[in-house]
Amino acid sequence: MFEIFTQLRWQDALDIGIIAFVVYRLIHMIRGTRAMQMIIGLVVVLLAYVSSQMLGLFTLNWMLDNFLGSIILVIIVIFQSDIRRALTQVGAAPLFGGAERIERGQLLEEITKAVVALAGNRIGGLIVLDRDVGLNEYIEVGTRLDARVSKELIESVFIPHSPMHDGALVIQKGRAAAARCFLPLSVDPNLSKALGTRHRAAIGLTEETDAVAIVISEEQGKISLVVGGKVIQDLDGSQLHSSLQGLFSS
């Protein structure tokens, strides 16, 4: 075993280091995104393929063999937006570290204060907070901010007649990632007709991801929290803050 290390050249060590760094960066870029979930699905398919060979399940093995024969094309089609995003990040993002973030408790406090202020002034708004599933595909179509979250920032985004007033403010990884983001509307036919576009967008997004959405109604100045496609309406500031703390306590 020690002979392996004695025969190791500095070029080999450099080679291993580069590969390890590339793998680390790839995992870092896709972690928390739907791409990560799809990769896990592909791993399950590969395990099923190996198991079908070992157990002699010929029909299943034939189907998976044909599927895996075109796996490169499948990966390119499925991950085309993620591949494009990753290549963009290689040139744009720093190799190490990250931008300034605020502590989670302070983050929730700033959001709550801003939401209460907006509701008090009957200014509509839609704020989205990420959890495990990334929201990059929605951030890309919005106006990039990459700013520190504060009450003042949130209020300035939703000022009436502001260029960023329409759409959602997306907060990802503790940063205000983008404003004016357009979200998928829910097509649930059972939704109340009293729910407006912001509520339907919040429901649509939370049906597809594990994100949390906060909706401020400009007509009535009411606050709603949307999680998993379910709407909790008529919250006050303390109720909103407690709910957010419960959702982000883990």
C-alpha angles and dihedrals in degrees: 000000000000089000089068091060094045090054093047112115124209087246089059091051090049090048092052091046093052093048091047091050093048091050090048092051092047092052090046092052097048098036111115094015131108087250088069091054091049091051089053087052091052090050089054090051090051091050090050090051093052091045092050090055093049094046096042096242094158100177093049090044091052092051094048092044091057091046094049090046088072096033095121091057091045091052092049092050095045097042101035094117092044092049091051091047093048093051090050092050092051089066099033107038126074115251095232137025126004146239123295115285131185126232114273095244091052090045092056090045093053092047092049094049091049093048092049090049092049092048091048090054092041093240113153122231146159121210123184126196121195125225123173100332113070122234100207095126090060094041091055093063094048135071109282116236110157088186138148110267115247138153090249094051093051092048092049091053093056100041106135114263090016113140088238097045094100119070130021135307107228119207112195128176091353095306133102093247102179144342132211090042116163117220133199113267118232115250094198105139091204095065116118114261087225090072113096132213094278092054092047091050091049091049092046093053096045090049089059100036139024092248123132119231131198118200125195114196114218093196096057103011091236127150123225131185118208122197128163092353092304122119124216107193139194098029123166124214097270093046091050092049093048092048092050092048090052093049095047100035095101 
